[in-house]
Amino acid sequence: MTQLSDTPAEQAKNQEVIAALAQETRRPLDEVKEVYEVELARLKKNARITDYVRLFASRRTKARLTKSDPRPPRTNPPSE
């Protein structure tokens, strides 16, 4: 398997992304971490330029988690 984090700074950034996705999608942290790591590994495997790999992995993770979410999306209350 591809190593997901080469440095402690990358590990910290990945944890931040995972925490933000968990909050945004309202999914358990473990579930988000699992999906994110799969997507990140898939993208890093063939990436020549890795500047945006984390961004793309984040977008793919969010798409996968929200696609299978049976709950309706959050909406803001109407303004009066």
NORURNOR-V778395 format. One record per pair of residues at least 24 apart in sequence whose ideal C-beta (glycine too) atoms are under 10 Angstrom apart, sorted by the first residue. I is the first residue (numbers start at 1). J is the second residue. D is the distance in Angstrom with one decimal. If there is no record, write none. Layout:
BEGIN
I:J:D, I:J:D
END
This chain:
BEGIN
1:37:9.0, 1:38:9.9, 1:41:6.1, 1:45:9.1, 2:37:9.7, 2:40:8.2, 2:41:4.6, 2:42:8.5, 2:43:9.2, 2:44:4.9, 2:45:5.2, 2:46:9.7, 2:47:9.6, 3:41:8.8, 3:44:8.2, 4:36:9.0, 4:37:5.9, 4:40:5.5, 4:41:6.2, 4:44:7.2, 4:54:10.0, 4:57:9.4, 5:37:9.9, 5:40:9.0, 6:44:9.9, 6:50:9.7, 10:50:10.0, 10:54:8.4, 13:54:6.7, 14:40:7.2, 14:54:7.0, 14:57:8.8, 14:58:9.6, 16:54:9.8, 17:54:6.2, 17:55:8.9, 17:57:7.8, 17:58:5.3, 17:61:8.4, 18:58:8.9, 18:61:8.4, 20:58:8.1, 20:62:9.6, 21:57:9.8, 21:58:6.4, 21:59:9.8, 21:61:5.7, 21:62:5.9, 21:65:7.2, 21:66:9.9, 22:61:9.9, 22:65:9.0, 24:58:9.8, 24:62:6.9, 24:65:9.0, 24:66:8.9, 24:74:9.5, 25:61:8.4, 25:62:6.3, 25:63:10.0, 25:64:9.5, 25:65:4.5, 25:66:5.9, 25:69:6.9, 25:71:9.8, 26:65:9.1, 26:66:9.6, 26:69:8.0, 26:71:7.4, 26:73:10.0, 26:74:7.9, 27:61:9.6, 27:62:9.8, 27:65:5.4, 27:66:8.9, 27:68:9.6, 27:69:7.7, 31:65:7.4, 32:61:6.7, 32:62:9.0, 32:64:9.8, 32:65:6.6, 33:61:9.4, 34:61:9.5, 35:60:8.4, 35:61:4.9, 35:62:9.1, 35:63:9.9, 35:64:5.5, 35:65:6.1, 35:68:9.8, 36:60:8.6, 36:61:4.5, 36:62:9.3, 36:64:9.4, 36:65:9.2, 37:61:9.1, 38:64:8.9, 39:63:9.3, 39:64:7.4
END
